[in-house]
Amino acid sequence: MRTKLVWLLGMALLAGCAGSRSDKGEAPATESRVGGMEHLDESFDPATLNDPEYPIKPKSQKASSPLLSQTRRTEQADTTEQQLLGYRVQILQTEDAEEARKVQKEAILDLDAEVYLIYDNPYYKLRVGDFRTRYEAEQFLEKVIRRGYSAAWIVRTKINPPEQKQ
């Protein structure tokens, strides 16, 4: 008898805790009703966005005047279309965006090279530098490992051409 009472109270408690849904006659914009059942529109895929890489210039290339800064931005826009095949050092691959941004900030301060944060679904990849030869990338990789990025490796990818010295 006592077991039945506990069981009935438990069922009543579960029934009372169950959420109730009130239909106001109109479904949200992301839902559609087919045959009395709800279907969510899941057609959006963020992987199809193909976000561009946003390079971060090294500390030594800071602009001294707003006019010079504007000129460099224009030159950067021109060079992104002229990418060529080369090497970068990848220092991190993670699914955690917050971790990627944290390590990116540290890398900007630690390494004197451009730092690229790339999202390749589902991973955030941190890559450093623009090297035309594998040898240059290997030299930089040794420096990166000495700075504490022991899991770093070299990747062959499109790079920005080196700036022309005038």
C-alpha angles and dihedrals in degrees: 000000000000092000091053091051092050090047092050092048090049092051091047090050092050091048091050093049094049111108118246122216120214115205113212091186096260127083122215117266093258094055131072129188119229118177092340093307125110122236124189120220103238098164096117113100116185090198089073092064094081096204113212122242115260109211120209113211119231120256094255094062100060115143117242097203136031091240092055090046091054091049092052091050089054091049091049091053089053094049096051089070091051098058118152135194115274143117139289132181113241111210100175143020117183142147091222112093093193092054090048092053092046093052089043091058090048092048092051089057097040103042127051097218140083114287119209124196109202126184112210105170117284096005135070109212126197113205127178132205139000110253125176095197133043089232092061090048092050091051090052091044090060090053091048092051091049088054091059104267093121095163094057122126140175121260129190109228144133113295137188112255115252115266114263113244113229 
